[in-house]
Amino acid sequence: MSIEKTLNERSNTQCELCTSNDSLQVYAVPPHTEDSADDCALICNTCHTQINSPENIDINHWRCLNDSMWSQVPAVQVIAWRMLKHLSTEGWAQDLFEMIYLEVETLARAEKGAIGSDDTDTFVHKDCNGAQLSSGDTVTLIKDLNVKGAGFTAKRGTAVRNISLVESNSEHIEGRVEGQRIVILTEFVKKSN
């Protein structure tokens, strides 16, 4: 069976991202290791154009990720993760990005080809023990932290799940504590296994 036929059956002949059925095409999600349906997604021309030209993105078009991010197809999960990360300056996209869950291998693949990623400008985030942190990790606070402006203290031992890395500063991560999104210094966290 051809890849296109497999994808049409899998997606019910609609875009696996926005459910449109206009101008569908096979998109091999980079970096792909082989030509197989597992490495591809069936997407419409609008999604394809915007993925390949991130500077011309229609932000509202990508609200469709609210549904497609829950796909069981790793290739679709990778695209959803990358787009939500790219759009994370939008409140709704950041909220979705914090909810998305990917298996370890799928997350590594998504990070490897993220939109705008350039290995020359990346910062390495490390916890208090020198362990490298990644987006989506869970960390534990190693001391009580006064959260300025929020009126509470984040207690030692608090688990912060699904952290985000601050790309412009290797000493800062972001996470939710008591429902508040806060910036935390990496020297005050320990990576959880």
N, C-alpha and C positions, 0 to 999 in steps of 0.2 A: 504494500500500500504506500502511495506517495506521501511525503510530509504534508503537502497541502491538503490532501484528502483526510489525513489523520487529524489535522488541526481543525478542519471544517466540522468533522464529527465531534471533536472535543468541545468546540466553542458554539456548536449549534449554528454555524455560519454567521457569526457576529463578532465584532471586535472584542477581544478578551480584556480590553481596558475600559472602553466606553459603551459597549454593546451596539454601536452603529453597525449597519450591514452594507454601507456604501464603500466601494473601492477597497476591498479587503486584500491584504498581501501578507506573505510570510515574512516575518522579521526574525533574523537570527540574532539572539541577544548576546552581545559581546561580553566577555571573551568566551566564545563557544569552542568546545573541544572537538566536536564532530557534527556532521550534518544529521541531526535527528530531531524528531518532534519535541523531545524534552528540552532542547536548547533553543527552541523557537516559540514565537507567539504569533497568533493571527491578529493583525491590527489594521485599523482603517488608515486611509491616507492622511487624515488630520493628525492622528496620534503619531504616525511615522514622521511626518514633516516636522512636528514640534519636538520630537525626541532628537532628531538630527540637527535642528536649529534652535537650541535652547534659548538663544537671545530673542527669539520671536514667539515665545510661549504665551498662549492665551490662558491665563491663570484659572479662570472660571471653568474652562474645558476640563481641567484635571480634578475637579470635584468628584468626578466619576470614580476616582481611586477609593472613595469611601466604601464602595462595594467591591471593586476588583482587587483591593489589597488583601482580601480574605480568600483569594483563589488558592486552590491546593496545588497549582502548577508552579514549580520553582521559577521558570522563565518569566511568568507573569508577576510573581512576587518580587523578583529582581528589578523589573521595570518599575513597579509601584514604589519600591523602597527608594530607588534612585530619584524618581520624580518628586516624591515627598521630601527627600533630603534637599533637592535643588530648590524646592518651593518653601523651605522651612521658615522663611521670613514672614510668611502668611500664617496667621494664628490657626486657622482651620487645618492647614497642612502640617504644622508643628504638632497639633493635637493628634492627628492621624499617625504621624511619624512615631510618636511616643507609644502608640498602641500596636503598631505592626510588629509581628513576631516572625523571625526567620530562623530556620535551622542553621547551625554553625557553618556548614559548607555553603549554603545558599547566601548567608550574610557575607562571607568572605568573597564570594563571587560578585555580589552587589557592590561591595566596597571597592573591589579591584577596578571596576569600570565606571565608577560614579561620575556623573556629569560634572565637568569642571575639575576633575581630579588631576593633579599634576604632581608627580612624585618629588619634584625639586622644591616644592613649596609646602610640603606636609610637615606638621609638627608631631612629635611623638609624645603622647601623654603617658605618664607613669605614676603609679600610686606611691604611697609612703615607703613601700618595700622595693620599689624599682620595677614592679610588674607592669607590663604595657597594658594600657586600657584601650578598649574599642567601643564604638557606639553600640548601645544595646546591652553593655555589661551591667552587672549588679555590683555595687560597692557598699561597704559598711563604713560609717563615720567612726573615727578613732578618738574623737574628743567632742565635747559639747560645743556647739557653734551658735553664737548669737546671730539671728537672722535680722539684719537691719531693715527697718521699714515694715516688717511683717508682724512684729510683736511677739515672737516666740523663740525658744531655744531648741535647735535640733539636737537631740540627745545622742550621746555616744552609744554606738551599737545599732543605730537606726540603719536599716537597709534602704538604699536608694536604687531602685530598679530602672532598667532601660535608660541609662545615662546617654547624654549627647556630648560630643567633644566640641569645645570652642576652637574652631579652626585657626583663629588668629593668635591663640595663646595656649601654649602647651601646659600651663599650670592651672588652667580653668576647665571645669566640666560643668554641665547643667543637669539638673534632675529635679524630681518632685519630692518635697518633704511636707507632710501634713497638707497636701493639696496645693501647695505653693511651688511654682517653678523658681528655683534659685540657682545661683552660680556658686560652685564649691571649689576651693583650692585643692588640687590633687594631693598635696602633702598631708591633708586631713582625712584621706580615705584609704581603705584597703580593699583590693579586689576580692570578691567572693567567688568561690569555686562552684 
